[in-house]
Amino acid sequence: MAKLTKLDTVEELAVGKTLPALGAYVASVGMEKALQDYSKEEALGLARAAVCSFLAEVAALRDLNDEVPM
Protein backbone atom coordinates (compact mmCIF):
# COMPACT_ATOMS: atom_id res chain seq x y z
CA MET A 1 0.00 0.00 0.00
CA ALA A 2 1.30 3.44 -0.91
CA LYS A 3 2.27 5.78 1.88
CA LEU A 4 0.09 8.89 1.98
CA THR A 5 1.97 12.15 1.76
CA LYS A 6 1.16 15.29 3.68
CA LEU A 7 -1.00 17.63 1.61
CA ASP A 8 -0.69 21.38 1.65
CA THR A 9 -3.71 23.62 2.29
CA VAL A 10 -4.62 23.97 -1.38
CA GLU A 11 -4.42 20.22 -1.92
CA GLU A 12 -6.60 19.56 1.15
CA LEU A 13 -9.23 21.95 -0.22
CA ALA A 14 -9.01 20.30 -3.64
CA VAL A 15 -9.62 16.84 -2.14
CA GLY A 16 -12.92 18.04 -0.71
CA LYS A 17 -13.89 19.66 -4.01
CA THR A 18 -13.54 16.32 -5.82
CA LEU A 19 -16.57 14.86 -4.03
CA PRO A 20 -19.17 16.03 -6.59
CA ALA A 21 -17.20 14.45 -9.46
CA LEU A 22 -16.80 11.21 -7.53
CA GLY A 23 -20.49 11.20 -6.62
CA ALA A 24 -21.44 11.72 -10.25
CA TYR A 25 -19.22 8.85 -11.35
CA VAL A 26 -20.56 6.49 -8.68
CA ALA A 27 -24.12 7.45 -9.65
CA SER A 28 -23.33 6.65 -13.29
CA VAL A 29 -22.09 3.18 -12.30
CA GLY A 30 -24.99 2.62 -9.91
CA MET A 31 -25.24 3.65 -6.29
CA GLU A 32 -26.32 0.16 -5.28
CA LYS A 33 -23.13 -1.42 -6.64
CA ALA A 34 -20.44 -2.09 -4.03
CA LEU A 35 -16.90 -0.98 -4.87
CA GLN A 36 -15.72 -4.58 -4.61
CA ASP A 37 -18.13 -5.42 -7.43
CA TYR A 38 -16.78 -2.78 -9.84
CA SER A 39 -15.21 -4.13 -12.99
CA LYS A 40 -11.61 -3.16 -13.67
CA GLU A 41 -12.79 -0.50 -16.12
CA GLU A 42 -15.27 0.92 -13.60
CA ALA A 43 -12.59 1.05 -10.89
CA LEU A 44 -10.17 2.75 -13.28
CA GLY A 45 -12.92 5.21 -14.21
CA LEU A 46 -13.40 6.08 -10.54
CA ALA A 47 -9.65 6.60 -10.12
CA ARG A 48 -9.57 8.70 -13.28
CA ALA A 49 -12.47 10.84 -12.05
CA ALA A 50 -10.69 11.39 -8.72
CA VAL A 51 -7.32 12.26 -10.23
CA CYS A 52 -8.66 14.50 -13.01
CA SER A 53 -10.96 16.35 -10.66
CA PHE A 54 -8.21 16.77 -8.05
CA LEU A 55 -5.71 18.12 -10.59
CA ALA A 56 -8.28 20.55 -12.03
CA GLU A 57 -9.24 21.79 -8.57
CA VAL A 58 -5.60 22.26 -7.51
CA ALA A 59 -4.90 24.23 -10.69
CA ALA A 60 -7.97 26.41 -10.20
CA LEU A 61 -7.18 27.07 -6.54
CA ARG A 62 -3.53 27.86 -7.25
CA ASP A 63 -4.58 30.27 -10.03
CA LEU A 64 -6.98 31.94 -7.64
CA ASN A 65 -4.25 32.23 -4.99
CA ASP A 66 -1.91 33.80 -7.55
CA GLU A 67 -4.48 36.51 -8.31
CA VAL A 68 -5.45 37.35 -4.74
CA PRO A 69 -2.72 38.80 -2.51
CA MET A 70 -2.57 37.04 0.85
Secondary structure, DSSP 8 states (H G I E B T S, - for coil): --------HHHHHHHHHTHHHHHHHHHHH-TTS-GGG--HHHHHHHHHHHHHHHHHHHHHHHHHHHHS--
